[in-house]
Amino acid sequence: MASAIRDYFESRAPTWNSMMPDHLDETLRRMVAPFADSFRAARAVLEIGTGTGALIPHLMACAPDMRLVSIDLAHGMLVQAHARCPYACLVEADAHHLPFAAGQQAWFDVVVCHNSFPHFADRVRALGEIRRVLRPGGQLLILHNNPRERVNAIHTNADGPIALDLLPLGEDLRQMLVQAGYLNVWVDDTDEHYLARAWCP
């Protein structure tokens, strides 16, 4: 399934930016703003599913000196992200197998999944991988600038393998995060957005 998802996004990477709304930058700025203090306090942040890098400038605006690593499954998306943000640290990688060695001190203070969580084929494994690379007391942020119903409608109506990549109900996500061992789980599943924050013990 990972290869099918990868192929889907590889094929759409060259035209992805043209499909985004004109007001996307302002939407992303507003979405990130409530979490700005967390980014400012972070030494290192991992962004999973950067796509064409739309979120990178907004994360760096919060904390220009932090170390930001942005990964994506699709090489073509990273090509577009590099064109947008030539200074970014971009890595082609799968959320289910994060390329950060086990057995060392945890790597990141914050992990951000922006518009990528529905595409995790094995969410239990992905959440476990994220916990593995988070420092104790670190945060996982799952951020969608569209509400759940809109995200799910877009995916359901899409051709190809993302048709079943749906966001769960907010309460279901909360339970999933608790079962994965996260603490102080907060989910905001509204008609404006879909946001979640959880802490690594």
N, C-alpha and C positions, 0 to 999 in steps of 0.2 A: 504493500500500500504506500510506503514512503516513496518508492520510485514513481508511482502514479501521481502522487501529490507534487513531487519534484518536477516531473515532466509537465504537469499542468501549469505551474508557475513559471517554468522555463519558457514555455511557449507564449506566455502573456507578458513577460518582462519588458520587451521593447515598447509596448504600448500602454503599460500599466499607468504611468503618470498621466497620460491623456484622459484616463477614465476617472480621475479624481476630481472632486468639486473645487471650484475656484477658491472657496473659503476654507479649504482644509487647514492651512497654516494657522489661522485664527482659532479654529476648532481644536487643534492639537495644543496650542498654547494654553487655552482655557482648561483643557483636560489635565495637563501636566501641572498647572499652577498649584493645586491643593497639595501636591506631593513635593514641592520645590525644596522644602526644608530637609526632607529625606535625601534628596540628591545632593544638596549642599554639604550634608554631613558625611556623605559616602566617599571613601577613597577609591572604590572600584565598583563599576556597575556593568552588568551583563544585560544586553537587549536581545531577546530571542524572537526571531522572525522579523528582522528589520525591513524586509522587502526592498523598496527603492530608497530607503533611508530617510523617509519623511520625518520621523520622530527625532533623528539624531541632532539637528540644530536646536531643537527645543530642550533636549536633555542637556546639551552642552551649555546652553544659555543659563540654565539653573546653576551649573557648577563647572566652569571652564577648566578647572584644574584636576578634575577627577579623571580616572582612567576608565574609559568607556570601550567595551568590546561589543560589537554588534554581529550577530550570526544570522545566517539564513540557509535554508536547505537548497535553494536554487542559485546557481552561479550567475545566471542572467540577471537576477534581481540585484546581486552584489555589484555587478558591472554598472547598473543604473545608480546604485547607492554611491559608488565611488565617483561617478560623474557629478553627483549632487554634493558629496562631501569628500573631497580628495584627501582630507586630513584624517578620516575615520579609520579605526582599526576594525577591519571587516574579515570575518572568518566563515568559510563554507562549512556548515556543521548541522547535525540533527539534534533536536532537543532531547531525544531518547538516548543519545550517546554523546554527551557533552565532552569536548576534547580537552579536558582539564584533569590532570593526573590525580588519581585517588591516593590517599595516604599522606597527602601534604595538608598544610593548614588550608582551611577553606578559602576560596578565592575572592568572593564578592560580598559587598554590603547590601546591594539591592539587585534583584533580577526583575526585569520588565518584560512582560509578554504583551505586546501591543497588536491587537487584531490577529493573533496567532493561535490562541488556545484551542479554538475549535478544530484546528488541523492536526492536533496531537492524536495520533491513532491509538496510543496506549497512554492514557492520561495518568494512570497510577505510576507507570514507569517514569514519565516525564516529570511529574511532581517530585518523585524520589530523586531524580538526577538534579533537579533544581535545589532541593534541600542539601544534597551532597556538596554543592559548590557554594552554598551560602554560609557566611560566617555566623556563629551563634549570635542571636539577636538581629540578624539580617532580615530583610523584607522581600517578599514576593509581591509584585504588583501585576494584576491582570487587568488590562485597560482596553476598553472598546469605546470609541467615540460615537458609535451608533447603538441604539437599544437592541436588546436581544431579539425581539420580533423582527426587526429590520435585518439584522445580521443573518438570522435563520432564513428569512425569505430570499435574500440575495443568494445564499448558498443553495437553497432548495431549487431555485430557478436556474441555477448555473448548469452549463453542460459539464460533464466529466466527473471526476472523483470527489469533488468537494460537496456534492449534493447532500451528503449525510453528515457533513461537518457542522454540527449544530451546537450552539451554546446551551448549557443546561439551565434550568430554573435557578434563580439565585440561591434558594435554600439547598438545592441539590449540590451546587458548587461549594457552598459552605460546609456541608457534610463531607464532601470529597476532600476538602483541604484539612478538615479536622482528622479524618481517617488517615490522611497522609502524614500526620504528626505536626501540623502547623498550629500555632497558638494565636489567640486574639484575632480570630478571623472576622473580617468585615466585608460584606458584599452589598453593593448598591445597584440593584437590578431595577431600573426605572424606565420610563418612556422617553428618556433623554439619552441615557448611556448605560453601560454595563461595566462596573468597576469592582475590583476586589483587592483587598490587602490582607496579607497574612504574615506572621512572624515565625522565623526559625528558632526553635528552642536552643 
